[in-house]
Amino acid sequence: MALSRFWTFILLLSIGYVLIMLAAGRQYSLGTLINGKQGESLVVAELDTMAIHGTAMMAQLRTAGEAGVAAGDDHYLLSSTGTVKLTRGKQPADGLFATCRNTIMDLWLPLIGYLTFFCGLLNLLIDSRAMEKVALFLSPVFHRVFPDLRRDHPAYGFMTLNFAANFLGLDSAATPFGLKAMESMQEDNPNKDKATNSQIMFLCLHAAGLTLLPTSIIGYRAAQGAANPADIMIPCIITSFVGTLAALFLVAAKQRINLFNLPVMLSVLLISTIIGVLMAYIGGLSGSDKFHFTDNLSNGMLLGIIGLIVGYAFIVERYFREKGTNMFDSFVHGAKDGFTTGLRVLPYMLAMLAALSIFRNSGLMGLVMDGLAWVMSGAGVDKEVIDAIPVALMRPFSAGGSRGFMLDAMKTYGPDSIAGQLSCLFQGAAETTFYVVALYFGSVNVKDSRYTLGIMLTADLVCVITAVFVVQLYF
């Protein structure tokens, strides 16, 4: 219900706002909202060449040709239609049609590929009965965190693979595992339209995104010329760990789950120890060695998981024969399920991303950001923190948009500035909350997400506050 209200309100408010701006003369064209592309120059006015015929400006435009003439923040360009276009600023996001096209070409089609391959592997786990063993092994801990699930529930195995992929910064692999976990839990859902406690707990933990190896963030920092691109790793681990704990305890409090028991506390201690040991080791490496090690570790672990699944299935191949099948046919059967899941999630992806495109291009989101920055400035918040806030505000809505703000912050203020470091933390330690809720609940046709969105946004806020303190202490 909360997601439906959000989607409805941002569409209506954005359209209403842009129409008001058009009537007030502050919006020149509505075409950019429909056909524009991110990064294009925004046309704010057009002049008839006859009005400036014979002037010095006209002579400059003819001499400049396609380059146009710059005048402060404005840029004048003689168009092929015989008019002079005045542009100012850049379009913040793709227009509606471009968003629909790019959602399919850049997001959905790659997702179909990931789902098809990894769901095939997961079916090998199921048919080889490995998932049953994983579920039983994890049940002492998972059953206390997910008390509504039976002790041998297959979702435990899917969730473990999802958390492991997130932990290693492998978002592409984490999504198929997570969708299978949601589907597995949905089979036991007595009310198919309403999210269960277990689904909410899983999704909030997934969105908190405990990350050990933020390889993409390190790569962006390296490209921007950071002195030590991997120095963001430890702050990112700390921030995402605090955010994950916040999500865990917030959901547990809502669902009245007692987490203060030996298995759960030992698990938290074990994870903390693993993180501490790896942080200590990685901290002793040089900048280039850190990037090389983390890249090999994350991708090596993924290859190791694939090898273990196929290797174990080969060892117990008799289970496949008992079912009248073989490993390859089992993989293909699971891959077909992955493709079907991909078809099911497309409408939810498209609906959310199209709404966010209109929200950003209408200028309403920029107005909200400017207002928040003004409030924070009045409250005495450090300017360097305010400079990075656009990333934190955009991150729950759009990964691409927040990435653009992050790169702009590093370019404008420097990758090693507080604003540059903080923007990287905001990007690496949070999730695209609205997109994730739409994707995961949409994959199982859940319409009532209950309190999921509120807790996920609260966990995002905890990550933002933690990031500010960590950056000031660490750098």
N, C-alpha and C positions, 0 to 999 in steps of 0.2 A: 504493500500500500504506500509506503514512504517513497519508494522508487517511482511509482506511478505518479504521485503528486509532484515529485521533483521534476520528472520529465514533462508533465503537463504545464507546470508553472514556468519553467525556463523557456519553453516554446512560446507561450502566450505573452509573457513579460518581454521577451526579446523582440518578438514581432511588434508588439505595441510600442516599445521604446523606439525602434527604428522608424516606425511610421510617424511618431511624434517628431523625431529629429528631421525627417524628410519634410514635414509640414513647416517646421521652424527654420528650414533652410540650412541646417547643419549636417544633413546627409545629402550628398549630391546624387548618387545612383544606388538603386537597389540591386543592380546587376551583379555587384561584387558578392552579395550574399548567396547568389545562385550559381554564378559561373566563374567567380574569381578563384585565383590560386594563391596559396600561402606564399608570402614574400614578394608578391607583385606590388608595384607602386600604386597607391590609391589615388584615383582621379577625384579631385575636389571641385574642379570647375573647368569649363571649356570656353575659349574665347574665339570669336569670329576673326579671321585674319584681316578682314576689311577694317575692323576697329583699330588695328595697330599697323595698318599699311603705311609704309614710308617711315616708320619709327626706327630708332636704333635697336630696339628689342627684336623687331622683325628681321633686321639685317643680321643680328647675332644668331637668330634661330636658323636662318638659311645657311649661314656659314657653319654652324655646329652640326647640322644634319641630324642623324639618328641619336647623337650623343645628348642633344638638347642643351639647355642653359640652366645652370643652377643659380638660385638666389636665396641664400640662407637655407631654411628648411624646405623651401619650395623648389620645384623643378619644372621648367617649361619645355614642352616638346611639340614640334610641328608634326601633326599627324597626316596620314595619307588622305584623309577626308577633307583636308583644307581648313581644319580648325587647330587651335593651339590648346593643348591639354596641360592643365596645371595639376601636378601631383604633389602629394605631401604624405610622408609616412609609408608604411608597408601593411599589406593585408595580414592580419594575425593568424588566419587559418584558411584552409581550402573552403570554397563555397559548397553549397549543398550538393550539386551534381558531381563535383570533383570528389567530395567526401564519399558519396555513394560508390563511385567508381573505385576509389583507392581502398575503401573498406574491403571490397571484394578482391582486388588485385594484390594489395600489399599486406592485408591482415588475414582475410578469410582463406584464400587459397593456400598460403603457407601453413595456416593452422590446420587445414584439411590434410596436408602432407604429414605434419607432426602427429596428428591424431591417428591417421591411418597406420603409420609405422609403429608408434608406441602402443596403440591398442592391440595391434597384432602381437607384440611382445607380452603384453599383459595377459592375453589369452593363453599364451604358453605357460605363464605362471599358474593360471587357473587349472588348465588341463593336466599339468604335471603335479598338481596338488601342493605346489610350493606355497601358494597363497594361504592355504589352511595352516601350514606350519608356521609361517610368518605371523599370522593372526594370533595363534596360540602363544607364541613366544612373547608377543607384545601385549597380550591381554591384561597382565597384572597392572601395567601402567595405563594403557589406553582405556580400559574399562572404568577406571576411576575418573578419567577426564571426560569420557563419553559413556556415562552410566546407562543410557537408554539403549545402547547397542549390546548385543549378546557377546560373550567372551570370544567366540570364534568367528566373529563377523569379518568377511573378506575386505570390508572397507578399511580395516586397520592396515593391511598391506599396501593398498593404494595410497592411503594418506602418508604412510612412511616414505614411499617413493616420491610423493609430491614434496614433502618437507625436505627430503634429501636433495632433490633437484633445486629447490629454492635456496637451500643452504649453500649450494655450490654455484649459484648464480646462473643456473640453466633454466631460464624461464620457459623456453620452447618445449623442454621435456616436462616441466612441472605441470603445465596446463592439461595435457592428456591424462596424466595420473590423477590430477585433481577432479577432472570431469568424471572419470570412472569412479572415484570415491563418492561423488555426489549421486551418481546413478545407482551405485550399490546401496547407499543409505535410503534412496528414494523407494527402493523395492519394499522396504519395511515401513514406509510412511503411511499411517492409516488415513491421513487427510492429504491427498496428493497436491492440493493447491496451497498448502501451508507449510512453511519451513519447519523442520523438526529441530529440537535442541541440539542434536548431534551435528546436523548440517550447519547450523549457525556457529557452533564452536569451531568446526573445521574451517569454515570460510573466513572467520575472523583471524584465526591463527595463520591461515594461508596468506591473507592480505597483509598481516603484520610483517611478513616477509623476512624472517631471520636470515641474513645473508652473511656468509663468510668470505666469499670471493666476488666482490663487485667489479668484475673484469671490464664490463662495458664502461663504467665510470672512469676506471683507470685509463682505458683507451682514449676517452674523450679528453682527459686531462693531459695525456701525452701529446695528443694532437694540438692542444692549445699552448704547448710549450712550458708546462709546469716543471719546476726544478726537480721535484720528486713526485711523479704521477701517482705512485702507490702509497703516498703518505696518508691518503684518505681512508685506507683500508680499516685501520683499527678504530677510528671514530665511527665509521659506518657500521662495523660489527657491534660496537657498544650501543649505538642508537637503535639499530634494528632489534637487538636483544631486549632492550628496555621496552620497545614498542610491542614485542611479542609477549613479554611478561604482562604488560598492561592489558593486552587483549585477552590473555588467558584468565587473569583475575577478574576482569570486568564481566566476562561471560559467566565465569564460575559464580560470581556474586549474584548475577541475575538469575541463574538457574539453580542456585543454592547447592552448589557442588563443593564439597570439602576437599581442598587440594592439599591440606596439611597432613599427609600420610607418607609413610616411608617410601613406597615405590615412586610416587611423583617427585618427592623431594630429592631422592637419589638420582632420578633422571635429570632434574634441573641441575644438580651438582655435577653429574657426568658431562652434560652438554657444556656447562660453564668451564669445566676442566679442559675439555677438548679445545674449546675456543681459546682458553688461556695459553695452552701449550702451542697451538698453531700461531697465535699472535706473537708469542715470544720468539718462535723460530723465524716467522716472516719478518718480524721487526729487526732481526739481525742481518737481513739480506740487503744488498744494495738496491737502488731503484730499478735498474733493468732486470736484475735477478728476481726481484719480487714479482714483476709482471710475468716473467718467463715461468716462474714456479707456479704461480696461481693459475695461469692459463693451462699449463700442463696438468695440474692437479684436477681442475674442474672437468676438463675434457677427458682426462684419463679415467676419472671416476665414472663418467658416463659410459665410456667404452667398456670399463670393467663391469658395470651393471649389466650391459647388454651381453657381454661374454658369459657372465655367471648365469643369466636366465637361459640362454641357449645351451650352455654346457650342462646345467642341471637337467633341463628338459631332455637332452640327449641321453644322460645317464639313466633316467627313469622312463625311457621311451615306451616301456611296456604299458604304461598307463594310457598312452595314446592308442596303442593297438587294442587295448580292452574296450575303448570307446569306438573302435572301428575307424580310426582316423590316423593321421601322422602329424609330425611337427609342422611341416609346411602348410598343410591344409588347416591346421589349428591356427597358425599365424594369419592365413588369409581370411578365415572366418572372423577373427578378432579385428582385423583391419577393416572389414566391411562394416562392423559395428562402429568403428571410429569414424568412417566416412558418413554414416547415418547421423552420428552425433554432430558432426560438423554442419550438416544440412540444417539440423534443428536449431543451432545457435545463431545462424546468420541473421534472422529477423531481429533478434535482441541486440546484436552488435550494431546493426544498421540503424535501428531506432535511436539508440543512445548516442552514437557518434554523430548522426545527422542533427540531433537536437543541440549537441554541444557546439557543432560548427556554427549554427545560427546564433547561439548564445555569445560566442566569441566575436563573430564578425559584426554583430549588431552594435558593438561598443559597450554593451551593458556590463560585460565581465570586466572590461577595463575600468569602467566607472566604479565597480565594486572594489577593485584592487586599489584604485587611487584613494577611495574613501577610507579603506582600511589602513593604508600607508599614512594618511593624514592623522587618523586616530592614534596610531602607534607612535608617530612623531610627537604628537601632543602629550603622549604618556611618557615621553622621555626615552623611548627605545633607541638604541644605537643606530645611526644611519646605515652602517654597513650591514646590519641585520635586516633593516627595511629593504635595502637594495636586493636582497636574496628572497624576500617574501613572495614575489610573483611565482617563483618555482613551487613553493609550498602550497600556494593557493591553486595553481594549475594542476598539480600532480594528481589530486583525486579525480580530476575530470579527463585529462588527456596526457598520455605519456609523451606523445610527440610535441605537444604544446609546451609542457614543462621542460622537455629536453631543449627546445629552442630557447626558452628563457635561461636555462642553465648555461648554454653555450654563449649566449649574449652577455650574461653576467661575467663569465670568465674573460670574454673578449674585451668588455668595457672596463672592468675593474682589475683584471689580471687573475690567472688561475690560482695564484698563491695568496691572494687577498682574502680577508675574512668573508667578504661577499661571495667570492669565487668558491672557497672551500665549503661554505655553508650551502650554497646552491647545489653543489655535488652531493652533500649529505641529504638534503631534502629529496633529491632525485633517486638516490640509491637506497634510502631507508624507508620508503613509503611505497604505496601501491596506487594504481588507478582505480580508486574505490568504486565509483559508479559503474565503470565498465566491467569490473570483476563481478559485482553483484548481478548485473544484467546478464553477463555471460554464463555464470555458474548456475544461477537459479533458472535462467532461461533454458539451459540444457536439459533440465528435468521438469520444465513447465510449472515451476512453483511461482505462484502469483503474489502470495503474502510472505514477504521476507521478515515480518515482525520487527524486532528491534536490531536486526543485523546492521543496517546502515548507520544507525546512531552510534553503536559501539565501534564500528570500523572507523568512523570519522573521529571519534574520541581518541582511538589509538593513534590515528594520524596526528592529532594535536599533541599527544604525548611525545611522538617522534620529533615533531617540530621543536618543542620546548627542550627536549633532551639534546637535540642537535645544536641548539644555540649554546647551551652550557658546555657541551663537549668540545665544540670548536674553540670557545674562549679559554678553556682549560688546556686543551691539547696544543693549540697553535699560539 
